[in-house]
Amino acid sequence: MQSRPSHPAPERRPDLEGLRPGAAERARTVATRVAATVCARGVEASRLLAHTVTAAGQVLLVVRREGELAAAVREAPDQDLPALVMVSDHAPVPLRRPVRAQLWLSGWVTPVRPADERAAALAFAETRPDAALLDVGHGAQLLRLDLAEVVLGEGGEGIDVGPQEFLAARPDPLAALEGDHLRHLAADHADVLDLLAGRLPAGMVARHDVVRPLGLDRFGFRLRIERPLGHTDVRVPFARPLTCAGQLGAAVGEVLCAARARRRA
């Protein structure tokens, strides 16, 4: 099983905790990402066909019905198998180190009973519509992961999140649109990226550094300063945290107006 990550540099702000979502919310946001693998005792690590955390707080996995994991669960005592799911959060734009965070969900996997599969598939689709669900009951099978431990890996450290706190949290409201916005920013709006970089403390960006968009959440933008050796991740916060995606346009406008005013001063 893979160990906790050590790649991304911490975001360099002394008051960071007031400028970003809490650990449980960040973990739930990472859980929405597509790239996920599962490991279990005596079973080779494999990619999940799909996964989600339902609105009711169930962690559901779609696996191949004839795969090693499904077979191991069927053969386990009480059909209850210790397992670890790892979800990786990759930046939507090219970066030297593209993995922004990783999430470890450990516990016990057990089959969803055939009588409950339809309801579970519908609950799954409410949070993540996925073509893999169409194969449930045929070539695919639904498993439930009963959580014992949640670890969020980011900034070179592992952060323990209580399972109940994780399940009670909700993903960032901008998670679904973050990728498109950052790709558009990187490809077509170098001027906006330059204005955002202008909000950073003087001297933070050196002559040979390159500023790239790293993330976007309800608290603001995350930028990565790629240096000749290493990198630094920083935040450009909104005036106030957002509560829905509909507030994004006005919040970005406020940040850019402040950046232009600072440049003129």
URQUIKA-V206863 format. One record per pair of residues at least 12 apart in sequence whose ideal C-beta (glycine too) atoms are under 10 Angstrom apart, sorted by the first residue. I is the first residue (numbers start at 1). J is the second residue. D is the distance in whole Angstrom. If there is no record, write none. Layout:
I,J,D ; I,J,D
//
This chain:
1,37,10 ; 1,39,5 ; 1,40,10 ; 1,45,8 ; 1,83,10 ; 1,84,6 ; 1,86,8 ; 1,104,9 ; 1,106,9 ; 2,37,8 ; 2,39,8 ; 2,45,8 ; 2,84,9 ; 2,86,6 ; 2,88,10 ; 2,102,8 ; 2,104,8 ; 2,153,9 ; 3,104,10 ; 3,153,9 ; 3,158,9 ; 4,102,8 ; 4,104,7 ; 4,151,7 ; 4,152,9 ; 4,153,5 ; 4,154,10 ; 4,156,9 ; 4,157,8 ; 4,158,4 ; 4,159,9 ; 5,86,10 ; 5,88,9 ; 5,97,10 ; 5,99,7 ; 5,100,10 ; 5,101,8 ; 5,102,5 ; 5,104,10 ; 5,152,10 ; 5,153,4 ; 5,154,7 ; 5,155,9 ; 5,156,7 ; 5,157,9 ; 5,158,8 ; 6,153,8 ; 6,155,10 ; 6,156,5 ; 6,157,8 ; 6,158,9 ; 7,96,10 ; 7,97,5 ; 7,98,9 ; 7,99,6 ; 7,100,9 ; 7,101,10 ; 7,102,9 ; 7,153,9 ; 7,154,9 ; 7,155,9 ; 7,156,7 ; 7,231,10 ; 8,91,10 ; 8,95,10 ; 8,97,6 ; 8,98,10 ; 8,99,7 ; 8,100,6 ; 8,101,7 ; 8,102,10 ; 8,153,9 ; 8,154,6 ; 8,155,6 ; 8,156,6 ; 8,157,10 ; 8,214,9 ; 8,224,9 ; 8,231,8 ; 8,233,6 ; 9,97,9 ; 9,155,7 ; 9,156,7 ; 9,224,9 ; 9,225,9 ; 9,230,7 ; 9,231,6 ; 9,232,6 ; 9,233,6 ; 9,234,10 ; 10,154,8 ; 10,155,4 ; 10,156,6 ; 10,157,8 ; 10,232,9 ; 10,233,7 ; 11,154,9 ; 11,155,7 ; 11,214,9 ; 11,215,10 ; 11,222,7 ; 11,223,10 ; 11,224,10 ; 11,232,8 ; 11,233,5 ; 11,234,6 ; 11,235,6 ; 12,200,10 ; 12,201,9 ; 12,204,8 ; 12,225,9 ; 12,232,5 ; 12,233,7 ; 12,234,6 ; 12,235,9 ; 13,201,10 ; 13,233,10 ; 13,234,7 ; 13,235,6 ; 13,237,9 ; 15,235,10 ; 15,237,10 ; 16,155,9 ; 16,219,10 ; 16,234,10 ; 16,235,7 ; 16,237,10 ; 18,219,9 ; 18,237,9 ; 18,241,10 ; 19,219,6 ; 19,220,7 ; 19,222,10 ; 19,235,5 ; 19,236,9 ; 19,237,5 ; 19,238,9 ; 19,241,9 ; 20,172,10 ; 20,215,9 ; 20,217,7 ; 20,218,9 ; 20,219,5 ; 20,220,8 ; 20,222,8 ; 20,235,7 ; 20,237,8 ; 20,241,9 ; 21,169,9 ; 21,170,10 ; 21,171,9 ; 21,172,6 ; 21,217,6 ; 21,218,7 ; 21,219,6 ; 21,241,8 ; 22,161,9 ; 22,165,9 ; 22,169,7 ; 23,150,9 ; 23,152,6 ; 23,154,9 ; 23,159,5 ; 23,160,9 ; 23,161,5 ; 23,162,10 ; 23,165,8 ; 23,166,9 ; 23,169,9 ; 24,150,8 ; 24,152,9 ; 24,159,10 ; 24,161,5 ; 24,162,8 ; 24,163,10 ; 24,164,9 ; 24,165,5 ; 24,166,5 ; 24,167,9 ; 24,168,7 ; 24,169,4 ; 24,170,9 ; 25,161,10 ; 25,165,10 ; 25,166,9 ; 25,169,5 ; 25,170,7 ; 25,171,7 ; 25,172,6 ; 25,175,10 ; 25,217,9 ; 25,218,9 ; 25,219,10 ; 26,89,9 ; 26,101,7 ; 26,103,9 ; 26,152,6 ; 26,154,7 ; 26,159,8 ; 26,161,9 ; 26,169,9 ; 26,171,9 ; 26,172,8 ; 26,217,8 ; 27,53,10 ; 27,87,9 ; 27,101,9 ; 27,103,6 ; 27,104,10 ; 27,105,9 ; 27,150,6 ; 27,151,9 ; 27,152,4 ; 27,153,10 ; 27,154,9 ; 27,159,8 ; 27,161,5 ; 27,165,9 ; 27,166,5 ; 27,169,7 ; 27,171,9 ; 28,53,7 ; 28,103,9 ; 28,150,10 ; 28,152,10 ; 28,161,9 ; 28,165,10 ; 28,166,6 ; 28,167,8 ; 28,168,9 ; 28,169,5 ; 28,170,6 ; 28,171,5 ; 28,172,8 ; 28,175,9 ; 29,89,8 ; 29,101,9 ; 29,103,9 ; 29,152,10 ; 29,169,9 ; 29,170,9 ; 29,171,5 ; 29,172,5 ; 29,173,10 ; 29,174,9 ; 29,175,5 ; 29,178,9 ; 29,215,10 ; 29,217,7 ; 29,218,10 ; 30,87,6 ; 30,88,8 ; 30,89,5 ; 30,100,8 ; 30,101,5 ; 30,102,7 ; 30,103,4 ; 30,152,7 ; 30,153,9 ; 30,154,8 ; 30,171,9 ; 30,172,10 ; 30,175,9 ; 31,51,8 ; 31,52,8 ; 31,53,5 ; 31,59,8 ; 31,85,9 ; 31,87,6 ; 31,89,9 ; 31,103,6 ; 31,105,7 ; 31,127,10 ; 31,128,10 ; 31,150,9 ; 31,152,10 ; 31,166,8 ; 31,169,9 ; 31,171,7 ; 31,175,10 ; 32,51,10 ; 32,52,8 ; 32,53,8 ; 32,87,9 ; 32,89,9 ; 32,103,10 ; 32,127,8 ; 32,128,7 ; 32,171,5 ; 32,172,9 ; 32,175,5 ; 32,176,8 ; 33,51,9 ; 33,87,5 ; 33,88,7 ; 33,89,5 ; 33,90,7 ; 33,100,9 ; 33,101,9 ; 33,102,10 ; 33,103,8 ; 33,171,10 ; 33,175,9 ; 33,179,10 ; 34,47,10 ; 34,48,9 ; 34,50,8 ; 34,51,9 ; 34,87,9 ; 34,88,9 ; 34,89,10 ; 34,90,9 ; 34,128,9 ; 34,130,9 ; 35,47,8 ; 35,48,9 ; 35,86,9 ; 35,87,7 ; 35,88,5 ; 35,89,8 ; 35,90,7 ; 35,99,9 ; 35,102,10 ; 36,48,5 ; 36,49,9 ; 36,50,8 ; 36,51,5 ; 36,52,10 ; 36,61,8 ; 36,85,6 ; 36,86,7 ; 36,87,5 ; 36,88,7 ; 36,103,9 ; 36,105,9 ; 37,51,10 ; 37,84,9 ; 37,85,7 ; 37,86,5 ; 37,87,8 ; 37,88,8 ; 38,51,8 ; 38,61,7 ; 38,63,7 ; 38,67,10 ; 38,69,6 ; 38,83,6 ; 38,84,7 ; 38,85,5 ; 38,86,8 ; 38,105,9 ; 38,109,8 ; 38,143,9 ; 38,145,9 ; 39,69,9 ; 39,82,10 ; 39,83,7 ; 39,84,5 ; 39,85,8 ; 39,86,7 ; 39,104,10 ; 39,106,9 ; 40,68,8 ; 40,69,6 ; 40,72,6 ; 40,73,8 ; 40,76,9 ; 40,81,5 ; 40,82,7 ; 40,83,4 ; 40,84,7 ; 40,85,10 ; 40,108,10 ; 40,109,7 ; 41,72,8 ; 41,76,9 ; 41,81,7 ; 41,82,6 ; 41,83,8 ; 41,84,10 ; 42,68,9 ; 42,72,6 ; 42,75,10 ; 42,76,10 ; 42,81,9 ; 43,67,9 ; 43,68,5 ; 43,69,5 ; 43,70,10 ; 43,71,8 ; 43,72,5 ; 43,73,9 ; 43,81,8 ; 43,83,8 ; 44,67,10 ; 44,68,6 ; 44,69,9 ; 45,68,10 ; 45,69,10 ; 45,84,9 ; 45,86,8 ; 46,63,8 ; 46,64,8 ; 46,67,7 ; 46,68,7 ; 46,69,6 ; 47,63,9 ; 47,64,10 ; 48,61,6 ; 48,62,7 ; 48,63,6 ; 48,64,10 ; 48,69,9 ; 48,85,7 ; 48,86,10 ; 48,87,9 ; 48,132,9 ; 48,143,9 ; 49,61,8 ; 49,62,4 ; 49,63,6 ; 49,64,7 ; 49,67,9 ; 49,130,8 ; 49,131,9 ; 49,132,4 ; 49,133,9 ; 49,135,8 ; 49,136,9 ; 49,139,9 ; 49,140,6 ; 49,141,9 ; 50,62,4 ; 50,63,9 ; 50,124,8 ; 50,128,7 ; 50,129,10 ; 50,130,4 ; 50,131,8 ; 50,132,4 ; 50,133,7 ; 50,135,10 ; 50,136,10 ; 50,140,9 ; 50,142,10 ; 51,63,9 ; 51,85,7 ; 51,87,7 ; 51,105,9 ; 51,124,9 ; 51,128,8 ; 51,130,9 ; 51,132,10 ; 51,143,9 ; 51,145,8 ; 52,123,8 ; 52,124,5 ; 52,125,9 ; 52,126,9 ; 52,127,5 ; 52,128,4 ; 52,129,10 ; 52,130,8 ; 52,133,10 ; 53,105,9 ; 53,124,10 ; 53,127,7 ; 53,128,9 ; 53,145,9 ; 53,147,9 ; 53,166,8 ; 53,167,7 ; 53,169,9 ; 53,170,10 ; 53,171,9 ; 54,120,8 ; 54,122,10 ; 54,123,4 ; 54,124,6 ; 54,125,10 ; 54,126,7 ; 54,127,6 ; 54,128,9 ; 54,144,10 ; 54,167,9 ; 55,123,7 ; 55,126,6 ; 55,127,6 ; 55,170,9 ; 56,120,10 ; 56,123,6 ; 56,126,10 ; 56,127,10 ; 56,167,9 ; 57,147,9 ; 57,163,9 ; 57,164,8 ; 57,166,9 ; 57,167,4 ; 57,168,7 ; 57,169,10 ; 58,112,9 ; 58,120,7 ; 58,123,7 ; 58,124,9 ; 58,127,10 ; 58,144,6 ; 58,145,8 ; 58,146,9 ; 58,147,10 ; 58,167,8 ; 59,85,8 ; 59,105,6 ; 59,107,8 ; 59,109,9 ; 59,143,9 ; 59,144,7 ; 59,145,4 ; 59,146,8 ; 59,147,6 ; 59,150,10 ; 59,163,9 ; 59,166,9 ; 59,167,8 ; 60,112,7 ; 60,120,6 ; 60,121,9 ; 60,123,7 ; 60,124,5 ; 60,127,9 ; 60,128,9 ; 60,133,10 ; 60,136,10 ; 60,142,6 ; 60,143,7 ; 60,144,6 ; 60,145,8 ; 61,83,9 ; 61,85,7 ; 61,105,10 ; 61,109,7 ; 61,112,9 ; 61,124,10 ; 61,141,9 ; 61,142,7 ; 61,143,5 ; 61,144,8 ; 61,145,6 ; 62,121,9 ; 62,124,8 ; 62,128,10 ; 62,130,7 ; 62,132,5 ; 62,133,7 ; 62,135,8 ; 62,136,7 ; 62,140,5 ; 62,141,7 ; 62,142,6 ; 62,143,8 ; 63,109,9 ; 63,111,10 ; 63,132,9 ; 63,136,10 ; 63,140,7 ; 63,141,6 ; 63,142,8 ; 63,143,6 ; 64,132,10 ; 64,135,9 ; 64,139,7 ; 64,140,6 ; 64,141,7 ; 65,135,8 ; 65,136,9 ; 65,137,9 ; 65,138,7 ; 65,139,6 ; 65,140,6 ; 65,141,4 ; 65,142,10 ; 66,139,7 ; 66,140,10 ; 66,141,9 ; 67,139,10 ; 67,140,9 ; 67,141,8 ; 69,81,8 ; 69,83,8 ; 69,109,7 ; 69,141,9 ; 69,143,8 ; 70,109,9 ; 70,111,8 ; 70,140,9 ; 70,141,5 ; 70,142,10 ; 70,143,7 ; 72,109,9 ; 73,108,9 ; 73,109,6 ; 73,110,7 ; 73,111,6 ; 73,141,9 ; 73,143,6 ; 74,111,7 ; 74,141,9 ; 76,108,9 ; 76,109,9 ; 76,110,9 ; 78,108,9 ; 78,110,8 ; 79,108,10 ; 79,109,9 ; 79,110,6 ; 79,111,6 ; 79,113,10 ; 79,143,10 ; 80,107,10 ; 80,108,5 ; 80,109,8 ; 80,110,5 ; 80,111,10 ; 80,146,8 ; 81,107,10 ; 81,108,6 ; 81,109,5 ; 81,110,7 ; 81,111,10 ; 81,143,9 ; 82,106,8 ; 82,107,8 ; 82,108,6 ; 82,109,8 ; 82,148,8 ; 83,105,9 ; 83,106,7 ; 83,107,7 ; 83,108,7 ; 83,109,5 ; 83,110,10 ; 83,143,9 ; 83,145,7 ; 83,146,10 ; 84,104,6 ; 84,105,7 ; 84,106,5 ; 84,107,8 ; 84,109,10 ; 84,145,9 ; 84,148,10 ; 84,149,9 ; 84,151,10 ; 85,103,8 ; 85,104,7 ; 85,105,4 ; 85,106,8 ; 85,107,9 ; 85,109,9 ; 85,145,6 ; 85,147,10 ; 86,102,6 ; 86,103,7 ; 86,104,6 ; 86,105,8 ; 86,106,9 ; 86,151,10 ; 86,153,9 ; 87,101,9 ; 87,102,7 ; 87,103,4 ; 87,104,8 ; 87,105,7 ; 87,152,10 ; 88,100,9 ; 88,101,8 ; 88,102,5 ; 88,103,8 ; 88,153,9 ; 89,101,4 ; 89,102,7 ; 89,103,7 ; 89,152,10 ; 89,153,10 ; 89,154,8 ; 89,175,10 ; 89,215,9 ; 90,102,10 ; 90,179,10 ; 91,178,10 ; 91,179,9 ; 91,182,8 ; 91,186,10 ; 91,212,8 ; 91,213,8 ; 91,214,6 ; 91,215,7 ; 91,222,9 ; 91,224,8 ; 92,178,7 ; 92,179,4 ; 92,180,8 ; 92,181,9 ; 92,182,5 ; 92,183,6 ; 92,185,10 ; 92,186,9 ; 92,213,8 ; 92,214,9 ; 92,215,9 ; 92,216,9 ; 93,179,9 ; 93,182,5 ; 93,183,6 ; 93,184,10 ; 93,185,8 ; 93,186,4 ; 93,187,8 ; 93,212,6 ; 93,213,6 ; 93,214,8 ; 93,215,10 ; 93,224,9 ; 94,183,10 ; 94,186,8 ; 94,212,8 ; 95,212,6 ; 95,213,9 ; 95,214,7 ; 95,224,6 ; 95,226,7 ; 95,231,8 ; 96,210,10 ; 96,212,9 ; 96,224,9 ; 96,226,6 ; 96,230,9 ; 96,231,7 ; 97,224,9 ; 97,226,9 ; 97,230,10 ; 97,231,7 ; 97,233,10 ; 98,214,10 ; 99,153,9 ; 99,154,9 ; 100,154,7 ; 100,155,10 ; 100,214,7 ; 100,215,6 ; 100,222,8 ; 100,224,9 ; 100,233,9 ; 101,152,7 ; 101,153,6 ; 101,154,4 ; 101,155,8 ; 101,159,10 ; 101,215,9 ; 102,151,9 ; 102,152,8 ; 102,153,4 ; 102,154,8 ; 102,158,9 ; 103,150,7 ; 103,151,7 ; 103,152,6 ; 103,153,7 ; 103,154,9 ; 103,161,9 ; 103,166,9 ; 104,149,7 ; 104,150,7 ; 104,151,4 ; 104,152,8 ; 104,153,7 ; 104,158,8 ; 104,160,10 ; 104,161,10 ; 105,145,6 ; 105,147,6 ; 105,148,9 ; 105,149,8 ; 105,150,6 ; 105,151,8 ; 105,161,10 ; 105,163,9 ; 105,166,8 ; 106,145,9 ; 106,147,8 ; 106,148,6 ; 106,149,5 ; 106,150,8 ; 106,151,8 ; 106,163,10 ; 107,144,9 ; 107,145,5 ; 107,146,5 ; 107,147,4 ; 107,148,4 ; 107,149,7 ; 107,150,9 ; 107,163,8 ; 108,143,10 ; 108,144,9 ; 108,145,7 ; 108,146,5 ; 108,147,9 ; 108,148,7 ; 109,143,5 ; 109,144,7 ; 109,145,5 ; 109,146,8 ; 110,143,7 ; 110,144,6 ; 110,145,8 ; 110,146,7 ; 111,141,7 ; 111,142,7 ; 111,143,6 ; 111,144,8 ; 112,124,10 ; 112,136,9 ; 112,141,8 ; 112,142,4 ; 112,143,7 ; 112,144,6 ; 113,142,9 ; 113,144,10 ; 114,137,8 ; 114,141,10 ; 114,142,10 ; 116,142,9 ; 116,144,9 ; 117,136,6 ; 117,137,6 ; 117,141,8 ; 117,142,6 ; 118,136,9 ; 118,137,8 ; 118,142,10 ; 120,133,10 ; 120,136,8 ; 120,142,5 ; 120,143,10 ; 120,144,8 ; 121,133,5 ; 121,134,9 ; 121,136,5 ; 121,137,8 ; 121,140,10 ; 121,142,7 ; 124,136,8 ; 124,142,7 ; 127,171,9 ; 146,163,9 ; 147,162,10 ; 147,163,4 ; 147,164,9 ; 147,166,7 ; 147,167,7 ; 148,163,7 ; 149,161,9 ; 149,162,9 ; 149,163,7 ; 149,166,10 ; 150,162,7 ; 150,163,6 ; 150,164,10 ; 150,165,8 ; 150,166,5 ; 150,167,9 ; 152,166,9 ; 154,233,9 ; 155,233,8 ; 171,217,10 ; 172,215,10 ; 172,216,9 ; 172,217,5 ; 172,218,6 ; 172,219,9 ; 172,242,9 ; 172,245,10 ; 173,217,9 ; 173,218,6 ; 173,241,10 ; 173,242,7 ; 173,243,7 ; 173,244,5 ; 173,245,5 ; 173,246,9 ; 173,247,9 ; 173,248,9 ; 174,215,9 ; 174,216,6 ; 174,217,6 ; 174,218,6 ; 174,219,10 ; 174,242,7 ; 174,244,9 ; 174,245,6 ; 174,247,10 ; 174,248,7 ; 174,251,10 ; 175,216,9 ; 175,217,8 ; 175,218,9 ; 175,245,9 ; 176,245,8 ; 177,216,8 ; 177,245,6 ; 177,248,8 ; 178,213,10 ; 178,215,7 ; 178,216,5 ; 178,217,7 ; 178,222,10 ; 178,245,10 ; 179,216,9 ; 181,213,8 ; 181,216,6 ; 181,221,10 ; 181,245,10 ; 181,248,8 ; 181,252,9 ; 182,212,9 ; 182,213,5 ; 182,214,8 ; 182,215,7 ; 182,216,6 ; 182,221,9 ; 182,222,9 ; 183,213,9 ; 184,213,9 ; 185,212,9 ; 185,213,5 ; 185,216,8 ; 185,221,9 ; 185,252,10 ; 186,212,7 ; 186,213,5 ; 189,213,9 ; 190,211,10 ; 191,256,10 ; 192,213,9 ; 192,221,10 ; 192,252,8 ; 192,255,9 ; 192,256,7 ; 192,259,9 ; 193,211,6 ; 193,212,8 ; 193,213,6 ; 193,221,9 ; 193,223,8 ; 194,211,8 ; 194,259,9 ; 194,263,9 ; 195,236,9 ; 195,255,8 ; 195,256,5 ; 195,257,10 ; 195,258,9 ; 195,259,4 ; 195,260,7 ; 195,262,9 ; 195,263,7 ; 196,211,8 ; 196,213,8 ; 196,220,9 ; 196,221,6 ; 196,223,6 ; 196,234,10 ; 196,236,5 ; 196,252,9 ; 196,255,7 ; 196,256,8 ; 196,259,7 ; 197,209,9 ; 197,210,10 ; 197,211,4 ; 197,212,10 ; 197,223,7 ; 197,225,8 ; 197,234,9 ; 197,236,8 ; 197,259,9 ; 198,211,10 ; 198,236,9 ; 198,256,10 ; 198,258,10 ; 198,259,5 ; 198,260,9 ; 198,262,6 ; 198,263,6 ; 199,220,10 ; 199,221,9 ; 199,223,9 ; 199,234,9 ; 199,235,10 ; 199,236,5 ; 199,237,9 ; 199,255,7 ; 199,256,9 ; 199,258,7 ; 199,259,5 ; 199,262,7 ; 199,263,10 ; 200,223,7 ; 200,225,8 ; 200,232,10 ; 200,234,6 ; 200,235,9 ; 200,236,7 ; 201,234,9 ; 204,223,10 ; 204,225,7 ; 204,232,8 ; 204,234,7 ; 205,223,9 ; 205,225,6 ; 205,227,9 ; 205,232,9 ; 205,234,9 ; 206,225,8 ; 206,227,7 ; 206,228,9 ; 208,226,10 ; 208,227,7 ; 208,228,6 ; 209,224,10 ; 209,225,5 ; 209,226,7 ; 209,227,5 ; 209,228,8 ; 209,231,9 ; 209,232,9 ; 210,224,9 ; 210,225,7 ; 210,226,5 ; 210,227,8 ; 210,228,10 ; 210,231,9 ; 211,223,6 ; 211,224,7 ; 211,225,6 ; 211,226,8 ; 211,234,9 ; 212,224,5 ; 212,225,8 ; 212,226,6 ; 212,231,9 ; 214,226,10 ; 214,231,9 ; 214,233,6 ; 214,234,9 ; 214,235,9 ; 215,233,8 ; 215,235,9 ; 216,238,10 ; 216,248,8 ; 216,252,9 ; 217,235,9 ; 217,238,9 ; 217,241,9 ; 217,242,9 ; 218,238,8 ; 218,240,10 ; 218,241,5 ; 218,242,4 ; 218,243,7 ; 218,244,8 ; 218,245,9 ; 218,247,8 ; 218,248,9 ; 218,251,9 ; 219,235,7 ; 219,236,10 ; 219,237,6 ; 219,238,6 ; 219,240,9 ; 219,241,5 ; 219,242,8 ; 219,251,10 ; 220,235,6 ; 220,236,5 ; 220,237,4 ; 220,238,5 ; 220,239,9 ; 220,240,10 ; 220,241,8 ; 220,242,9 ; 220,251,8 ; 220,252,9 ; 220,255,7 ; 221,234,9 ; 221,235,7 ; 221,236,4 ; 221,237,8 ; 221,238,8 ; 221,251,10 ; 221,252,8 ; 221,255,7 ; 222,234,7 ; 222,235,6 ; 222,236,8 ; 222,237,10 ; 223,235,8 ; 223,236,6 ; 236,255,6 ; 236,258,10 ; 236,259,8 ; 237,251,10 ; 237,255,8 ; 238,250,9 ; 238,251,4 ; 238,252,8 ; 238,254,7 ; 238,255,6 ; 239,251,7 ; 239,254,5 ; 239,255,8 ; 239,258,8 ; 240,254,9
//
